[in-house]
Amino acid sequence: MTFISRILGFARDAIVARLFGAGLMTDAFFVAFRIPNLLRRLFAEGAFSQAFVPILAEYKSRRGEENTKLLVDHVSGVLAIALFVVSVAGVLAAPAIIYVTAPGFTARPEKYELSVQMLRITFPYILFISLTAFAGGILNTYSRFSVPAFTPVLLNLSFIGFALWAAPYFDPPVLALAWAVFAGGVLQLAFQVPFLARLKMLPRFKLDFKDEGVWRVLRQMGPAVFGVSIGQVSLIINTIFASFLVTGSVSWLYYADRLMEFPTGMLGVALGTILLPSLSKHYTTSSTAEYSRLLDWGLRITLLLAVPAAAALALLAVPLVATLFQYGAFSSTDTLATRDAVIAYSVGLVGLILVKVLAPGFYARQDIRTPVRVAIITLFATQAMNAVLIWPLRHAGLALAISLGACLNAGLLFWLLRRQAVLHRSPDGGASP
């Protein structure tokens, strides 16, 4: 299912590149889309999932269906209110957000105003997609992995439909992409509702601030929000740097990142999605040997597949970018600039995927503080490298700093798991989930 989603993601990006290229319009959209997308990772796939899924797995294993259902009802109520407030605040504060996250755009008033307009359209996406991720966490805990994995297909279909058929009805046409984000968020949430109902886990959005489980999730979310926000702050700082570079830099980094997202999603996201509930189950049942074997299996699979994938991305960067994107408004100059970023990102592909495998080893034990400390170290190291690498390598230097930071992050997480005697090498190759 993840493979289908990624293939359609490539189709989406190829269509966007052909119709809109890499310039003022696309820079404005990618900045506007990046803000709610970063918040999605903060509220949904990041901090919230790390805090919620292990506790939900514990309730499911030890406390029975009735208490598990109450936890889902009460947590969903708190989450929905928080997301609604954030969405309204984001729409109202759109000019200030663009000014802070892409200050270089203020030199081009038309670029700045277009970014603000599209951010106001895309910001409610955070509400829909975070509730979608909440539903996905429940489905994954009940081993319904295929439904959440297929859900991103709907966003890609929304992009393709709006770009091909709705764009001529908007002025400027790039506004169609912003509305595609809004519509895609609604479709993704609606798609998962029947599957939750089938599990009898459809949330009733109740508020009960005295619920022990709600407070446990909130306490876990504190350090998790801080840890995930560190990574997102690093990406925002990269956007700030890129906004001062030549027009097209934000778009070149975006297209290169999309190429990186294919192996990262196929391996890292898929493995992390399976590992977190599986490791949480082994932790709650005190199966320490199985816990270690499962982590070891994830590491072996990652190294077996990610190392050749990284080499292929670096060696085939030009034909990949040219084949996928160099049509219509996307020129050969854009291909060469995107190639530089792809090569720089490929350096950190193994590290990026390993982080998604190693971090659940801490989250499943409800230890979020350790990855947070590692993330802080990584943030400072990445920004120091940004300051050094941006001068000789321009936008590719920003990509290389992210890559080297990911390798540092993965190395520290691995070392700490070994030091805590949580991870041991398995002579038989580890256990699959």
Secondary structure, DSSP 8 states (H G I E B T S, - for coil): -HHHHHHHHHHHHHHHHHHH-SSHHHHHHHHHHHHHHHHHIIIIIIHHHHHHHHHHHHHHHHTHHHHHHHHHHHHHHHHHHHHHHHHHHHHHTHHHHHHHH-GGGGGSHHHHHHHHHHHHHHTTHHHHHHHHHHHHHHHHHTT--HHHHHTHHHHHHHHHHIIIIIGGGSSSTTHHHHHHHHHHHHHHHHHHHHHHHHTT--------TT-HHHHHHHHHHHHHHHHHHHHHHHHHHHHHHHHTSSTTHHHHHHHHHHHHHHHIIIIIIHHHHHHHHHHHHHHHTT-HHHHHHHHHHHHHHHHHHHHHHHHHHHHTHHHHHHHHH-STT--HHHHHHHHHHHHHHHTTHHHHHHHHHHTHHHHTTT--HHHHHHHHHHHHHHHHHHHHHHHHHTHHHHHHHHHHHHHHHHHHHHHHHHHTT-----TT-----
